[in-house]
Amino acid sequence: MDLKSYSRWYEYFRARDDMFAATDTPFALGTSCGATDKRRARLNLITHLLKQIPYKKLPREKISCRSGRKRGGYRDPDYPFKFIKEVY
């Protein structure tokens, strides 16, 4: 933000408040997300959105990926692959 925008800080808040007052309805709820920590905010937002979707378990038949799989002479290469670090 530049210096001029800091002088309009409370105008931004008033505009935000007016927007929520005009658009927050029972049909389309206005929801906000704290975003001091962007990564955490995004994860919280994704979690919130996924919880809004009604899921039900569907019956599934068990499948086997190994049936019919033949190496056909393939062997794993002796190559030093570089993998990214797993975070989660």
C-alpha positions as a printed NumPy array, in Angstrom:
array([[  0.   ,   0.   ,   0.   ],
       [  1.181,   3.496,  -0.668],
       [  1.034,   6.446,   1.735],
       [ -2.128,   7.89 ,   0.204],
       [ -3.996,   4.627,   0.751],
       [ -3.119,   4.721,   4.461],
       [ -4.949,   8.024,   4.757],
       [ -8.062,   6.291,   3.368],
       [ -7.837,   3.282,   5.673],
       [-11.183,   3.894,   7.364],
       [-12.868,   4.69 ,   4.051],
       [-11.914,   1.165,   2.949],
       [-13.458,  -0.227,   6.133],
       [-16.655,   1.769,   5.577],
       [-16.864,   0.518,   1.978],
       [-16.349,  -3.057,   3.153],
       [-19.039,  -2.684,   5.81 ],
       [-21.466,  -1.175,   3.267],
       [-20.748,  -4.04 ,   0.851],
       [-21.455,  -6.701,   3.492],
       [-24.627,  -4.903,   4.613],
       [-25.897,  -4.779,   1.007],
       [-24.955,  -8.291,  -0.095],
       [-25.156, -10.501,   3.014],
       [-28.454, -12.352,   2.625],
       [-29.78 , -15.699,   3.928],
       [-29.412, -17.052,   0.379],
       [-25.82 , -15.815,  -0.125],
       [-24.04 , -15.412,   3.18 ],
       [-21.25 , -12.867,   3.335],
       [-18.339, -14.549,   5.062],
       [-14.912, -13.115,   5.718],
       [-11.644, -14.767,   6.571],
       [ -8.838, -13.388,   8.717],
       [ -5.757, -13.186,   6.54 ],
       [ -2.841, -12.17 ,   8.713],
       [ -1.21 , -15.506,   7.868],
       [ -1.997, -16.059,   4.162],
       [ -1.238, -19.79 ,   4.103],
       [ -3.394, -20.482,   7.158],
       [ -6.157, -18.25 ,   5.79 ],
       [ -6.243, -20.184,   2.526],
       [ -6.379, -23.534,   4.314],
       [ -9.181, -22.277,   6.583],
       [-11.106, -20.959,   3.591],
       [-10.758, -24.23 ,   1.652],
       [-11.862, -26.198,   4.736],
       [-14.871, -23.926,   5.212],
       [-15.907, -24.205,   1.544],
       [-15.587, -28.006,   1.51 ],
       [-17.718, -28.269,   4.66 ],
       [-20.52 , -26.444,   2.838],
       [-20.857, -29.269,   0.304],
       [-23.095, -32.131,   1.44 ],
       [-21.251, -35.388,   0.848],
       [-22.55 , -38.913,   1.136],
       [-20.55 , -42.086,   0.84 ],
       [-21.118, -43.992,  -2.344],
       [-20.82 , -47.77 ,  -2.5  ],
       [-17.67 , -48.848,  -4.289],
       [-16.478, -52.211,  -5.433],
       [-12.923, -53.195,  -4.573],
       [-10.53 , -53.111,  -7.484],
       [ -7.044, -54.493,  -7.805],
       [ -4.472, -52.595,  -9.796],
       [ -2.078, -55.526,  -9.817],
       [ -4.151, -57.845, -11.962],
       [ -2.858, -58.031, -15.516],
       [  0.218, -55.921, -14.786],
       [  3.296, -57.439, -16.392],
       [  6.808, -56.012, -16.257],
       [  7.594, -57.057, -19.813],
       [ 11.33 , -57.052, -19.083],
       [ 11.273, -53.64 , -17.354],
       [ 13.713, -53.1  , -14.476],
       [ 13.956, -50.051, -12.204],
       [ 16.847, -47.846, -13.352],
       [ 19.854, -47.263, -11.132],
       [ 19.389, -43.485, -11.354],
       [ 19.591, -41.007,  -8.427],
       [ 16.181, -39.37 ,  -8.8  ],
       [ 15.735, -36.059,  -6.972],
       [ 12.499, -35.825,  -4.985],
       [ 10.957, -32.737,  -3.47 ],
       [ 10.582, -32.627,   0.299],
       [  7.179, -33.757,   1.507],
       [  5.573, -31.033,   3.643],
       [  2.315, -32.635,   4.724]])
